Amino acid sequence: MKEIKNCFSDRAPGIMGQKKSYSILVPLFQSSRGWELVFEKRAENITQPGEVSYPGGSVEPGETPADAALRETMEELGIPYSEMELWGPLDILPFYDGVVLYPYIGRINISSLSELNPNPDEVSSVFSVPLSYFMDNLPNIYHLPLKVDLTEDFPYEHIPGGKSYPWRRGKDLIRFYFTDDAIIWGLTARITENVVKIINKSHLWERR
């Protein structure tokens, strides 16, 4: 029994069912308008073309999620490591398919977007929105119902109630920010809202 106990006593908890890790960075820079968040529009030849996103991608073997966030930002925005400052993690986001997203936030040492050199293979354009916009404007939230899609080969005879089993239903909350530059929605909007909530919790932001 002691040997079994040792399996659990010193372990750090993981995320159950995790199959693949992704990491992103929310890049900020300081301009004459104050702090601004940098967004990308994805290139037309990659998945989710034209979508608004933050720089990010897969966590490669041997690197941490934080390493991946900085590497992907360097590759996509063309900014060297020496001009990036990682501030810290946002909240981890697991998905149903075993993918886990590790978002981070950090500063990039530029004063204008013209100092970036986006990779055209991944990024069609970049734009920025003042952080104050998100601090002062809540996202529009729309509800999409989620339900189990029953299949014929499921062993219903082995669960209470069979095909009448009361599967739980839920709602996915889809967020939208309607800015002057672009519509920021879905995962990118959710991560942006997380940034706002963390700042609000600190009570350090001065309302204008």
MDTraj code that builds the backbone (N, CA, C; nanometers):
import mdtraj as md
import numpy as np

residues = "MET LYS GLU ILE LYS ASN CYS PHE SER ASP ARG ALA PRO GLY ILE MET GLY GLN LYS LYS SER TYR SER ILE LEU VAL PRO LEU PHE GLN SER SER ARG GLY TRP GLU LEU VAL PHE GLU LYS ARG ALA GLU ASN ILE THR GLN PRO GLY GLU VAL SER TYR PRO GLY GLY SER VAL GLU PRO GLY GLU THR PRO ALA ASP ALA ALA LEU ARG GLU THR MET GLU GLU LEU GLY ILE PRO TYR SER GLU MET GLU LEU TRP GLY PRO LEU ASP ILE LEU PRO PHE TYR ASP GLY VAL VAL LEU TYR PRO TYR ILE GLY ARG ILE ASN ILE SER SER LEU SER GLU LEU ASN PRO ASN PRO ASP GLU VAL SER SER VAL PHE SER VAL PRO LEU SER TYR PHE MET ASP ASN LEU PRO ASN ILE TYR HIS LEU PRO LEU LYS VAL ASP LEU THR GLU ASP PHE PRO TYR GLU HIS ILE PRO GLY GLY LYS SER TYR PRO TRP ARG ARG GLY LYS ASP LEU ILE ARG PHE TYR PHE THR ASP ASP ALA ILE ILE TRP GLY LEU THR ALA ARG ILE THR GLU ASN VAL VAL LYS ILE ILE ASN LYS SER HIS LEU TRP GLU ARG ARG".split()
xyz = np.array([
    [0.0830, -0.1214, 0.0000],
    [0.0000, 0.0000, 0.0000],
    [0.0863, 0.1264, 0.0000],
    [0.2022, 0.1203, 0.0677],
    [0.2892, 0.2371, 0.0719],
    [0.3361, 0.2748, -0.0679],
    [0.3663, 0.1720, -0.1507],
    [0.4122, 0.1988, -0.2864],
    [0.3031, 0.2664, -0.3694],
    [0.1786, 0.2220, -0.3500],
    [0.0674, 0.2848, -0.4216],
    [0.0505, 0.4296, -0.3770],
    [0.0630, 0.4525, -0.2465],
    [0.0509, 0.5879, -0.1933],
    [0.1532, 0.6814, -0.2570],
    [0.2749, 0.6308, -0.2754],
    [0.3810, 0.7143, -0.3317],
    [0.3528, 0.7571, -0.4758],
    [0.2652, 0.6819, -0.5443],
    [0.2274, 0.7205, -0.6808],
    [0.1561, 0.8553, -0.6830],
    [0.0921, 0.8891, -0.5717],
    [0.0065, 1.0077, -0.5676],
    [0.0606, 1.1201, -0.4804],
    [0.1401, 1.0876, -0.3796],
    [0.1745, 1.1869, -0.2779],
    [0.2634, 1.2991, -0.3297],
    [0.3477, 1.2707, -0.4284],
    [0.4425, 1.3723, -0.4743],
    [0.4166, 1.4212, -0.6166],
    [0.3033, 1.3820, -0.6749],
    [0.2806, 1.4193, -0.8137],
    [0.2111, 1.5549, -0.8253],
    [0.2429, 1.6253, -0.9319],
    [0.1714, 1.7488, -0.9637],
    [0.0526, 1.7129, -1.0523],
    [-0.0652, 1.7679, -1.0265],
    [-0.1820, 1.7316, -1.1072],
    [-0.1682, 1.7794, -1.2506],
    [-0.2130, 1.6951, -1.3432],
    [-0.2179, 1.7342, -1.4829],
    [-0.3606, 1.7672, -1.5219],
    [-0.3856, 1.7725, -1.6511],
    [-0.5202, 1.7959, -1.7022],
    [-0.5675, 1.6667, -1.7660],
    [-0.6723, 1.6079, -1.7121],
    [-0.7200, 1.4775, -1.7558],
    [-0.7624, 1.4806, -1.9029],
    [-0.7132, 1.3833, -1.9784],
    [-0.7508, 1.3723, -2.1184],
    [-0.6723, 1.4609, -2.2131],
    [-0.5704, 1.5306, -2.1616],
    [-0.4945, 1.6217, -2.2470],
    [-0.4160, 1.5449, -2.3525],
    [-0.4326, 1.5844, -2.4787],
    [-0.3628, 1.5197, -2.5898],
    [-0.2638, 1.6131, -2.6586],
    [-0.2973, 1.7402, -2.6659],
    [-0.2113, 1.8348, -2.7376],
    [-0.2184, 1.9711, -2.6704],
    [-0.1057, 2.0402, -2.6687],
    [-0.0984, 2.1709, -2.6042],
    [-0.0718, 2.2801, -2.7068],
    [-0.1435, 2.3892, -2.6911],
    [-0.1205, 2.5088, -2.7716],
    [-0.0952, 2.6262, -2.6772],
    [-0.0302, 2.7262, -2.7286],
    [0.0020, 2.8426, -2.6474],
    [-0.0131, 2.9681, -2.7320],
    [-0.0595, 3.0755, -2.6714],
    [-0.0707, 3.2037, -2.7421],
    [-0.0177, 3.3156, -2.6529],
    [0.0146, 3.4269, -2.7155],
    [0.0552, 3.5462, -2.6420],
    [-0.0381, 3.6610, -2.6767],
    [-0.0857, 3.7303, -2.5740],
    [-0.1568, 3.8568, -2.5931],
    [-0.0505, 3.9664, -2.5867],
    [-0.0118, 4.0236, -2.7017],
    [0.0956, 4.1234, -2.7016],
    [0.0405, 4.2641, -2.6787],
    [0.1060, 4.3362, -2.5901],
    [0.0723, 4.4760, -2.5665],
    [0.1921, 4.5637, -2.5986],
    [0.1640, 4.6853, -2.6394],
    [0.2698, 4.7855, -2.6503],
    [0.2129, 4.9200, -2.6082],
    [0.3020, 5.0128, -2.5756],
    [0.2596, 5.1437, -2.5284],
    [0.2796, 5.2464, -2.6390],
    [0.1721, 5.3203, -2.6673],
    [0.1762, 5.4226, -2.7718],
    [0.1210, 5.5530, -2.7152],
    [0.1013, 5.6489, -2.8023],
    [0.0435, 5.7766, -2.7597],
    [-0.1000, 5.7598, -2.7109],
    [-0.1636, 5.6476, -2.7485],
    [-0.3008, 5.6195, -2.7042],
    [-0.3032, 5.5380, -2.5753],
    [-0.1864, 5.5109, -2.5194],
    [-0.1793, 5.4267, -2.4002],
    [-0.1443, 5.2837, -2.4383],
    [-0.1818, 5.1885, -2.3534],
    [-0.1558, 5.0480, -2.3824],
    [-0.2483, 4.9994, -2.4931],
    [-0.1912, 4.9252, -2.5886],
    [-0.2697, 4.8705, -2.6990],
    [-0.2455, 4.7209, -2.7122],
    [-0.3502, 4.6475, -2.7493],
    [-0.3408, 4.5046, -2.7767],
    [-0.3213, 4.4835, -2.9261],
    [-0.2310, 4.3936, -2.9611],
    [-0.2004, 4.3652, -3.1013],
    [-0.2738, 4.2392, -3.1458],
    [-0.3408, 4.2489, -3.2593],
    [-0.4139, 4.1358, -3.3167],
    [-0.3615, 4.1066, -3.4569],
    [-0.3793, 3.9825, -3.4988],
    [-0.3452, 3.9413, -3.6343],
    [-0.4717, 3.9067, -3.7117],
    [-0.4654, 3.9230, -3.8432],
    [-0.5622, 3.8588, -3.9323],
    [-0.4879, 3.7470, -4.0037],
    [-0.5411, 3.6258, -3.9911],
    [-0.4715, 3.5089, -4.0415],
    [-0.4658, 3.5076, -4.1940],
    [-0.3559, 3.4555, -4.2462],
    [-0.3365, 3.4482, -4.3910],
    [-0.4417, 3.3586, -4.4551],
    [-0.4649, 3.3785, -4.5832],
    [-0.5712, 3.3075, -4.6543],
    [-0.5379, 3.1618, -4.6842],
    [-0.4120, 3.1231, -4.6733],
    [-0.3720, 2.9868, -4.7098],
    [-0.3553, 2.8940, -4.5903],
    [-0.3991, 2.9360, -4.4709],
    [-0.3896, 2.8505, -4.3527],
    [-0.5292, 2.8274, -4.2963],
    [-0.5385, 2.7429, -4.1941],
    [-0.6687, 2.7146, -4.1341],
    [-0.7294, 2.8424, -4.0766],
    [-0.8616, 2.8489, -4.0780],
    [-0.9360, 2.9658, -4.0305],
    [-0.8854, 3.0954, -4.0964],
    [-0.8822, 3.0978, -4.2297],
    [-0.8300, 3.2155, -4.3001],
    [-0.9112, 3.3413, -4.2710],
    [-0.8400, 3.4517, -4.2551],
    [-0.9057, 3.5796, -4.2326],
    [-0.9544, 3.6031, -4.0915],
    [-0.9430, 3.5026, -4.0059],
    [-0.9881, 3.5177, -3.8673],
    [-0.8940, 3.6103, -3.7908],
    [-0.9493, 3.6784, -3.6920],
    [-0.8696, 3.7614, -3.6021],
    [-0.8195, 3.6740, -3.4880],
    [-0.6910, 3.6837, -3.4577],
    [-0.6340, 3.5984, -3.3535],
    [-0.5159, 3.6680, -3.2882],
    [-0.4630, 3.6022, -3.1860],
    [-0.3349, 3.6397, -3.1275],
    [-0.2285, 3.5454, -3.1825],
    [-0.1011, 3.5839, -3.1789],
    [0.0028, 3.4913, -3.2225],
    [0.0104, 3.3700, -3.1308],
    [0.0293, 3.2526, -3.1908],
    [0.0377, 3.1309, -3.1108],
    [0.0399, 3.0079, -3.1971],
    [0.0535, 2.8929, -3.1319],
    [0.0575, 2.7664, -3.2040],
    [0.0905, 2.6517, -3.1113],
    [0.1333, 2.5407, -3.1683],
    [0.1592, 2.4186, -3.0929],
    [0.2807, 2.4346, -3.0016],
    [0.2712, 2.3699, -2.8856],
    [0.3870, 2.3588, -2.7973],
    [0.4707, 2.2415, -2.8468],
    [0.5934, 2.2676, -2.8864],
    [0.6801, 2.1650, -2.9427],
    [0.7461, 2.0829, -2.8322],
    [0.7875, 1.9597, -2.8640],
    [0.8569, 1.8771, -2.7637],
    [0.9797, 1.9493, -2.7076],
    [0.9924, 1.9457, -2.5762],
    [1.1082, 2.0061, -2.5116],
    [1.0931, 2.1516, -2.4744],
    [0.9819, 2.2148, -2.5100],
    [0.9619, 2.3539, -2.4720],
    [0.8410, 2.3679, -2.3816],
    [0.8409, 2.4720, -2.3017],
    [0.7282, 2.5006, -2.2144],
    [0.6239, 2.5808, -2.2919],
    [0.4998, 2.5863, -2.2415],
    [0.4006, 2.6713, -2.3073],
    [0.4447, 2.8173, -2.3179],
    [0.5153, 2.8661, -2.2156],
    [0.5641, 3.0043, -2.2210],
    [0.6663, 3.0212, -2.3328],
    [0.7563, 2.9226, -2.3462],
    [0.8542, 2.9264, -2.4555],
    [0.7832, 2.9311, -2.5908],
    [0.6795, 2.8473, -2.6041],
    [0.6064, 2.8390, -2.7309],
    [0.5380, 2.9710, -2.7640],
    [0.4807, 3.0365, -2.6634],
    [0.4123, 3.1640, -2.6868],
    [0.5089, 3.2684, -2.7421],
    [0.6284, 3.2743, -2.6849],
    [0.7279, 3.3709, -2.7320],
    [0.7810, 3.3331, -2.8703],
    [0.8072, 3.2039, -2.8915],
    [0.8586, 3.1596, -3.0214],
    [0.7590, 3.1893, -3.1331],
    [0.6321, 3.1557, -3.1093],
    [0.5306, 3.1783, -3.2119],
    [0.5145, 3.3276, -3.2414],
    [0.5234, 3.4101, -3.1384],
    [0.5123, 3.5546, -3.1587],
    [0.6293, 3.6062, -3.2415],
    [0.7490, 3.5559, -3.2121],
    [0.8663, 3.5937, -3.2901],
    [0.8488, 3.5539, -3.4363],
    [0.8011, 3.4303, -3.4591],
    [0.7870, 3.3800, -3.5954],
    [0.6775, 3.4528, -3.6728],
    [0.5674, 3.4862, -3.6066],
    [0.4531, 3.5444, -3.6762],
    [0.4630, 3.6957, -3.6923],
    [0.5141, 3.7638, -3.5900],
    [0.5197, 3.9103, -3.5945],
    [0.6570, 3.9630, -3.6338],
    [0.7575, 3.8747, -3.6412],
    [0.8902, 3.9185, -3.6815],
    [0.9575, 4.0083, -3.5805],
    [0.9379, 3.9788, -3.4527],
    [0.9996, 4.0581, -3.3467],
    [1.0939, 3.9677, -3.2682],
    [1.2166, 4.0109, -3.2390],
    [1.3121, 3.9238, -3.1698],
    [1.2767, 3.9034, -3.0229],
    [1.3298, 3.7942, -2.9666],
    [1.3068, 3.7651, -2.8254],
    [1.3481, 3.8821, -2.7367],
    [1.4552, 3.9493, -2.7742],
    [1.5083, 4.0574, -2.6909],
    [1.4121, 4.1746, -2.6775],
    [1.3130, 4.1813, -2.7666],
    [1.2157, 4.2908, -2.7632],
    [1.0807, 4.2471, -2.7080],
    [1.0789, 4.1305, -2.6407],
    [0.9555, 4.0813, -2.5786],
    [0.9773, 4.0606, -2.4294],
    [0.8749, 4.0902, -2.3524],
    [0.8797, 4.0730, -2.2075],
    [0.7542, 3.9969, -2.1640],
    [0.7724, 3.8732, -2.1213],
    [0.6585, 3.7923, -2.0778],
    [0.6155, 3.8365, -1.9390],
    [0.4884, 3.8749, -1.9251],
    [0.4381, 3.9202, -1.7960],
    [0.3844, 3.8057, -1.7113],
    [0.3145, 3.7130, -1.7729],
    [0.2594, 3.6037, -1.6947],
    [0.1470, 3.5316, -1.7666],
    [0.0923, 3.4277, -1.7017],
    [-0.0123, 3.3474, -1.7652],
    [-0.1514, 3.4048, -1.7440],
    [-0.2380, 3.3782, -1.8395],
    [-0.3819, 3.3978, -1.8218],
    [-0.4398, 3.2642, -1.7768],
    [-0.5706, 3.2481, -1.7803],
    [-0.6318, 3.1231, -1.7353],
    [-0.6229, 3.0166, -1.8442],
    [-0.5896, 2.8937, -1.8022],
    [-0.5772, 2.7805, -1.8941],
    [-0.7150, 2.7421, -1.9463],
    [-0.7207, 2.7052, -2.0749],
    [-0.8488, 2.6746, -2.1385],
    [-0.8454, 2.5359, -2.2023],
    [-0.9116, 2.4350, -2.1411],
    [-0.9192, 2.3017, -2.2023],
    [-1.0397, 2.2906, -2.2954],
    [-1.0256, 2.2090, -2.3996],
    [-1.1330, 2.1846, -2.4949],
    [-1.1750, 2.0379, -2.4899],
    [-1.2935, 2.0087, -2.5466],
    [-1.3487, 1.8735, -2.5419],
    [-1.2610, 1.7711, -2.6136],
    [-1.1880, 1.8120, -2.7157],
    [-1.1126, 1.7161, -2.7971],
    [-0.9736, 1.6861, -2.7431],
    [-0.9457, 1.7256, -2.6200],
    [-0.8165, 1.6971, -2.5596],
    [-0.7118, 1.8040, -2.5819],
    [-0.7474, 1.9098, -2.6531],
    [-0.6561, 2.0223, -2.6730],
    [-0.6631, 2.1144, -2.5511],
    [-0.5477, 2.1596, -2.5044],
    [-0.5412, 2.2535, -2.3930],
    [-0.4647, 2.3770, -2.4388],
    [-0.5235, 2.4937, -2.4146],
    [-0.4634, 2.6200, -2.4563],
    [-0.4063, 2.6928, -2.3350],
    [-0.2813, 2.7357, -2.3493],
    [-0.2127, 2.8106, -2.2440],
    [-0.1907, 2.9540, -2.2926],
    [-0.2745, 3.0484, -2.2508],
    [-0.2573, 3.1872, -2.2944],
    [-0.1632, 3.2630, -2.1988],
    [-0.0852, 3.3533, -2.2564],
    [0.0034, 3.4402, -2.1796],
    [-0.0174, 3.5835, -2.2252],
    [0.0318, 3.6754, -2.1438],
    [0.0283, 3.8163, -2.1806],
    [0.1679, 3.8736, -2.1616],
    [0.2051, 3.9659, -2.2483],
    [0.3372, 4.0255, -2.2362],
    [0.3512, 4.1500, -2.3210],
    [0.4590, 4.2190, -2.2969],
    [0.4863, 4.3447, -2.3669],
    [0.5811, 4.3208, -2.4837],
    [0.5534, 4.3876, -2.5950],
    [0.6499, 4.3926, -2.7040],
    [0.7012, 4.5359, -2.7115],
    [0.8311, 4.5497, -2.7230],
    [0.8939, 4.6815, -2.7130],
    [0.8959, 4.7519, -2.8479],
    [0.7795, 4.8022, -2.8855],
    [0.7651, 4.8839, -3.0056],
    [0.6819, 5.0061, -2.9681],
    [0.6842, 5.1057, -3.0527],
    [0.5965, 5.2217, -3.0325],
    [0.4970, 5.2359, -3.1461],
    [0.5151, 5.1533, -3.2516],
    [0.4262, 5.1574, -3.3678],
    [0.4230, 5.0198, -3.4331],
    [0.3096, 4.9853, -3.4927],
    [0.2973, 4.8565, -3.5618],
    [0.3908, 4.8470, -3.6818],
    [0.4350, 4.9614, -3.7335],
    [0.5254, 4.9604, -3.8489],
    [0.6603, 4.8977, -3.8152],
    [0.6897, 4.8823, -3.6872],
    [0.8149, 4.8197, -3.6451],
    [0.8083, 4.6674, -3.6517],
    [0.6896, 4.6123, -3.6725],
    [0.6742, 4.4674, -3.6846],
    [0.6988, 4.4244, -3.8284],
    [0.7347, 4.2982, -3.8441],
    [0.7585, 4.2413, -3.9769],
    [0.6823, 4.1091, -3.9875],
    [0.5484, 4.1149, -4.0022],
    [0.4669, 3.9929, -3.9989],
    [0.5056, 3.8943, -4.1091],
    [0.4976, 3.7668, -4.0752],
    [0.5257, 3.6597, -4.1704],
    [0.4059, 3.6441, -4.2637],
    [0.4199, 3.6734, -4.3936],
    [0.3039, 3.6686, -4.4840],
    [0.2473, 3.5284, -4.5039],
    [0.3254, 3.4252, -4.4711],
    [0.2745, 3.2884, -4.4820],
    [0.1704, 3.2578, -4.3750],
    [0.1710, 3.3355, -4.2662],
    [0.0790, 3.3103, -4.1553],
    [-0.0116, 3.4282, -4.1237],
    [0.0327, 3.5478, -4.1571],
    [-0.0383, 3.6691, -4.1153],
    [-0.0616, 3.7586, -4.2367],
    [-0.1884, 3.7947, -4.2600],
    [-0.2179, 3.8851, -4.3719],
    [-0.2036, 4.0310, -4.3314],
    [-0.2343, 4.0623, -4.2050],
    [-0.2202, 4.1997, -4.1564],
    [-0.2255, 4.2001, -4.0044],
    [-0.1852, 4.3120, -3.9464],
    [-0.1942, 4.3300, -3.8014],
    [-0.2649, 4.4621, -3.7731],
    [-0.3285, 4.4688, -3.6583],
    [-0.3896, 4.5937, -3.6138],
    [-0.3886, 4.5942, -3.4617],
    [-0.4138, 4.7086, -3.4044],
    [-0.4151, 4.7191, -3.2584],
    [-0.5398, 4.7927, -3.2125],
    [-0.5795, 4.7629, -3.0904],
    [-0.6953, 4.8269, -3.0279],
    [-0.6523, 4.8698, -2.8877],
    [-0.6809, 4.9930, -2.8474],
    [-0.6437, 5.0358, -2.7123],
    [-0.7047, 4.9450, -2.6056],
    [-0.6252, 4.9129, -2.5067],
    [-0.6753, 4.8329, -2.3951],
    [-0.7957, 4.9005, -2.3303],
    [-0.7958, 5.0330, -2.3293],
    [-0.9061, 5.1068, -2.2673],
    [-1.0402, 5.0738, -2.3318],
    [-1.0396, 5.0416, -2.4625],
    [-1.1658, 5.0052, -2.5286],
    [-1.2276, 4.8833, -2.4611],
    [-1.1455, 4.7824, -2.4352],
    [-1.1973, 4.6593, -2.3758],
    [-1.2307, 4.6778, -2.2281],
    [-1.1575, 4.7662, -2.1609],
    [-1.1884, 4.7935, -2.0209],
    [-1.3212, 4.8666, -2.0073],
    [-1.3579, 4.9437, -2.1099],
    [-1.4792, 5.0258, -2.1036],
    [-1.5997, 4.9644, -2.1741],
    [-1.5782, 4.8562, -2.2497],
    [-1.6867, 4.7967, -2.3277],
    [-1.6951, 4.6465, -2.3034],
    [-1.8098, 4.6021, -2.2563],
    [-1.8319, 4.4590, -2.2386],
    [-1.8557, 4.3934, -2.3741],
    [-1.8191, 4.2665, -2.3888],
    [-1.8495, 4.1987, -2.5149],
    [-1.9985, 4.1685, -2.5266],
    [-2.0485, 4.1627, -2.6481],
    [-2.1816, 4.1074, -2.6719],
    [-2.1702, 3.9558, -2.6625],
    [-2.2614, 3.8922, -2.5909],
    [-2.2528, 3.7476, -2.5692],
    [-2.3763, 3.6796, -2.6267],
    [-2.3522, 3.5778, -2.7080],
    [-2.4597, 3.5005, -2.7705],
    [-2.4484, 3.3550, -2.7254],
    [-2.5634, 3.2911, -2.7066],
    [-2.5682, 3.1560, -2.6510],
    [-2.5968, 3.0546, -2.7615],
    [-2.5112, 2.9541, -2.7713],
    [-2.5344, 2.8423, -2.8626],
    [-2.5591, 2.7162, -2.7811],
    [-2.6709, 2.6460, -2.8051],
    [-2.6991, 2.5248, -2.7275],
    [-2.6038, 2.4115, -2.7634],
    [-2.5666, 2.3342, -2.6629],
    [-2.4831, 2.2158, -2.6816],
    [-2.5607, 2.0934, -2.6353],
    [-2.5622, 1.9895, -2.7153],
    [-2.6295, 1.8668, -2.6760],
    [-2.5552, 1.7468, -2.7324],
    [-2.5803, 1.6301, -2.6726],
    [-2.5157, 1.5067, -2.7159],
    [-2.5761, 1.4604, -2.8481],
    [-2.4900, 1.4280, -2.9444],
    [-2.5340, 1.3746, -3.0731],
    [-2.5299, 1.2222, -3.0634],
    [-2.6444, 1.1604, -3.0396],
    [-2.6509, 1.0161, -3.0142],
    [-2.6170, 0.9360, -3.1398],
    [-2.5430, 0.8271, -3.1206],
    [-2.5050, 0.7386, -3.2310],
    [-2.5660, 0.6005, -3.2108],
    [-2.5804, 0.5261, -3.3195],
    [-2.6448, 0.3948, -3.3128],
    [-2.5584, 0.2897, -3.2440],
    [-2.4259, 0.3044, -3.2503],
    [-2.3391, 0.1992, -3.1967],
    [-2.3039, 0.2177, -3.0493],
    [-2.3633, 0.3186, -2.9832],
    [-2.3368, 0.3374, -2.8406],
    [-2.4079, 0.2283, -2.7603],
    [-2.3440, 0.1700, -2.6553],
    [-2.4060, 0.0613, -2.5775],
    [-2.5103, 0.1127, -2.4777],
    [-2.6224, 0.1587, -2.5302],
    [-2.7269, 0.2159, -2.4448],
    [-2.7786, 0.1162, -2.3419],
    [-2.7737, -0.0130, -2.3753],
    [-2.8281, -0.1149, -2.2850],
    [-2.7501, -0.1244, -2.1544],
    [-2.6335, -0.0628, -2.1485],
    [-2.5513, -0.0723, -2.0279],
    [-2.5597, 0.0517, -1.9395],
    [-2.6451, 0.1458, -1.9736],
    [-2.6593, 0.2650, -1.8899],
    [-2.8040, 0.2777, -1.8449],
    [-2.8283, 0.3355, -1.7266],
    [-2.9651, 0.3501, -1.6764],
    [-3.0518, 0.4309, -1.7725],
    [-3.1666, 0.3770, -1.8075],
    [-3.2592, 0.4475, -1.8950],
    [-3.2350, 0.4254, -2.0421],
    [-3.1241, 0.3599, -2.0782],
    [-3.0966, 0.3325, -2.2190],
    [-3.0927, 0.4592, -2.3023],
    [-3.1634, 0.4570, -2.4164],
    [-3.1635, 0.5733, -2.5051],
    [-3.2337, 0.6943, -2.4440],
    [-3.3068, 0.6712, -2.3354],
    [-3.3758, 0.7823, -2.2689],
    [-3.2910, 0.8445, -2.1577],
    [-3.1654, 0.8053, -2.1491],
    [-3.0783, 0.8601, -2.0447],
    [-3.0786, 1.0138, -2.0520],
    [-3.0924, 1.0803, -1.9369],
    [-3.1023, 1.2274, -1.9371],
    [-2.9656, 1.2952, -1.9509],
    [-2.9120, 1.2940, -2.0727],
    [-2.7831, 1.3583, -2.0951],
    [-2.7907, 1.5069, -2.0611],
    [-2.6854, 1.5558, -2.0027],
    [-2.6815, 1.6984, -1.9712],
    [-2.6674, 1.7813, -2.0990],
    [-2.7293, 1.8960, -2.0969],
    [-2.7156, 1.9910, -2.2067],
    [-2.6519, 2.1183, -2.1529],
    [-2.5900, 2.1899, -2.2406],
    [-2.5244, 2.3124, -2.1979],
    [-2.5375, 2.4220, -2.3012],
    [-2.4690, 2.5309, -2.2750],
    [-2.4669, 2.6435, -2.3684],
    [-2.3234, 2.6918, -2.3834],
    [-2.2856, 2.7174, -2.5056],
    [-2.1564, 2.7785, -2.5320],
    [-2.1783, 2.9284, -2.5459],
    [-2.1002, 3.0054, -2.4720],
    [-2.1144, 3.1508, -2.4748],
    [-2.0147, 3.2076, -2.5749],
    [-2.0641, 3.2633, -2.6836],
    [-1.9796, 3.3176, -2.7894],
    [-1.9746, 3.4695, -2.7746],
    [-1.8555, 3.5218, -2.7570],
    [-1.8371, 3.6636, -2.7307],
    [-1.7981, 3.7389, -2.8575],
    [-1.8463, 3.8624, -2.8676],
    [-1.8141, 3.9500, -2.9807],
    [-1.7770, 4.0885, -2.9291],
    [-1.6659, 4.1418, -2.9802],
    [-1.6331, 4.2836, -2.9637],
    [-1.6400, 4.3474, -3.1023],
    [-1.7209, 4.4504, -3.1165],
    [-1.7359, 4.5190, -3.2446],
    [-1.6517, 4.6468, -3.2426],
    [-1.5255, 4.6351, -3.2819],
    [-1.4351, 4.7500, -3.2806],
    [-1.4361, 4.8189, -3.4168],
    [-1.3736, 4.9347, -3.4235],
    [-1.3657, 5.0072, -3.5511],
    [-1.2777, 4.9346, -3.6522],
    [-1.1819, 4.8564, -3.6031],
    [-1.0861, 4.7907, -3.6925],
    [-1.1324, 4.6544, -3.7407],
    [-1.2036, 4.5824, -3.6575],
    [-1.2445, 4.4458, -3.6929],
    [-1.3430, 4.3942, -3.5899],
    [-1.4107, 4.2867, -3.6261],
    [-1.4949, 4.2148, -3.5303],
    [-1.4074, 4.1090, -3.4638],
    [-1.3957, 4.1186, -3.3330],
    [-1.3157, 4.0236, -3.2553],
    [-1.4135, 3.9325, -3.1840],
    [-1.4086, 3.8034, -3.2152],
    [-1.5114, 3.7142, -3.1615],
    [-1.4513, 3.5786, -3.1263],
    [-1.5361, 3.4933, -3.0674],
    [-1.4962, 3.3565, -3.0389],
    [-1.3846, 3.3469, -2.9367],
    [-1.2887, 3.2584, -2.9644],
    [-1.1802, 3.2326, -2.8707],
    [-1.0982, 3.3579, -2.8425],
    [-1.0698, 3.4366, -2.9454],
    [-0.9903, 3.5579, -2.9262],
    [-1.0620, 3.6559, -2.8345],
    [-1.1921, 3.6697, -2.8515],
    [-1.2697, 3.7576, -2.7635],
    [-1.2737, 3.7028, -2.6214],
    [-1.2814, 3.5715, -2.6091],
    [-1.2858, 3.5105, -2.4755],
    [-1.1551, 3.5350, -2.4001],
    [-1.0427, 3.5211, -2.4693],
    [-0.9131, 3.5467, -2.4065],
    [-0.9009, 3.6941, -2.3696],
    [-0.9476, 3.7822, -2.4573],
    [-0.9437, 3.9256, -2.4298],
    [-1.0266, 3.9591, -2.3066],
    [-1.1437, 3.8997, -2.2957],
    [-1.2279, 3.9206, -2.1776],
    [-1.1569, 3.8722, -2.0517],
    [-1.0815, 3.7635, -2.0617],
    [-1.0066, 3.7123, -1.9471],
    [-0.9020, 3.8134, -1.9006],
    [-0.8366, 3.8793, -1.9965],
    [-0.7413, 3.9854, -1.9629],
    [-0.8109, 4.0945, -1.8823],
    [-0.9264, 4.1377, -1.9305],
    [-1.0017, 4.2445, -1.8638],
    [-1.0411, 4.2036, -1.7221],
    [-1.0889, 4.0813, -1.7059],
    [-1.1327, 4.0350, -1.5739],
    [-1.0170, 4.0308, -1.4750],
    [-0.8999, 3.9880, -1.5207],
    [-0.7840, 3.9823, -1.4319],
    [-0.7419, 4.1226, -1.3898],
    [-0.7421, 4.2167, -1.4844],
    [-0.7073, 4.3547, -1.4505],
    [-0.8103, 4.4135, -1.3547],
    [-0.9381, 4.3908, -1.3822],
    [-1.0430, 4.4436, -1.2947],
    [-1.0317, 4.3889, -1.1531],
    [-0.9930, 4.2634, -1.1418],
    [-0.9805, 4.2008, -1.0100],
    [-0.8708, 4.2669, -0.9272],
    [-0.7716, 4.3242, -0.9942],
    [-0.6608, 4.3893, -0.9234],
    [-0.6971, 4.5285, -0.8726],
    [-0.8045, 4.5871, -0.9279],
    [-0.8494, 4.7225, -0.8923],
    [-0.7426, 4.8285, -0.9225],
    [-0.6558, 4.8016, -1.0201],
    [-0.5490, 4.8960, -1.0527],
    [-0.5829, 4.9858, -1.1710],
    [-0.6869, 4.9482, -1.2461],
    [-0.7198, 5.0253, -1.3664],
    [-0.8001, 5.1488, -1.3294],
    [-0.7579, 5.2642, -1.3779],
    [-0.8299, 5.3885, -1.3528],
    [-0.9299, 5.4118, -1.4645],
    [-1.0575, 5.4169, -1.4285],
    [-1.1622, 5.4427, -1.5281],
    [-1.1518, 5.5845, -1.5809],
    [-1.1718, 5.5972, -1.7123],
    [-1.1642, 5.7297, -1.7741],
    [-1.3043, 5.7859, -1.7934],
])
top = md.Topology()
chain = top.add_chain()
for i, resn in enumerate(residues, 1):
    res = top.add_residue(resn, chain, resSeq=i)
    for name in ("N", "CA", "C"):
        top.add_atom(name, md.element.get_by_symbol(name[0]), res)
traj = md.Trajectory(xyz[None], top)
